[in-house]
């Protein structure tokens, strides 16, 4: 039972933080787009846009880890290191 609560806690933390990070990345990317069309120097909007993309994909990766924890919860799998036996259950 403790393991299931641990998985739920990890799932909530990873999923919510991933979604928040993706949202923040989209905001930074939007700000970069606005600065590009306002005539700001190239390096300013380029670096801001690159940082926004890094945040978006980092958030997507963290959210994906949350999806993995959710699938473990749904399958009632208690051994997180046993990836080879997924199809045998």
FENZI-V303733 format. One record per backbone hydrogen bond with DSSP energy under -1.0 kcal/mol. CO is the residue of the C=O (numbers start at 1). NH is the residue of the N-H. If there is no record, write none. Layout:
# FENZI-V303733
[[CO & NH] [CO & NH]]
This chain:
# FENZI-V303733
[[1 & 5] [2 & 6] [3 & 7] [4 & 8] [5 & 9] [6 & 10] [7 & 11] [8 & 12] [9 & 13] [10 & 14] [11 & 15] [12 & 16] [13 & 17] [14 & 18] [15 & 19] [16 & 20] [17 & 21] [18 & 22] [19 & 23] [20 & 24] [21 & 25] [22 & 26] [23 & 27] [24 & 28] [25 & 29] [26 & 30] [27 & 31] [28 & 32] [29 & 33] [30 & 34] [31 & 35] [32 & 36] [33 & 37] [35 & 40] [36 & 39] [41 & 45] [42 & 46] [43 & 47] [44 & 48] [45 & 49] [46 & 50] [47 & 51] [48 & 52] [49 & 53] [50 & 54] [51 & 55] [52 & 56] [53 & 57] [54 & 58] [55 & 59] [56 & 60] [57 & 61] [58 & 62] [59 & 63] [60 & 64] [61 & 65] [62 & 66] [63 & 67] [64 & 68] [65 & 69] [66 & 70] [67 & 71] [68 & 72] [69 & 73] [70 & 74] [71 & 75] [72 & 77] [79 & 82] [81 & 83]]
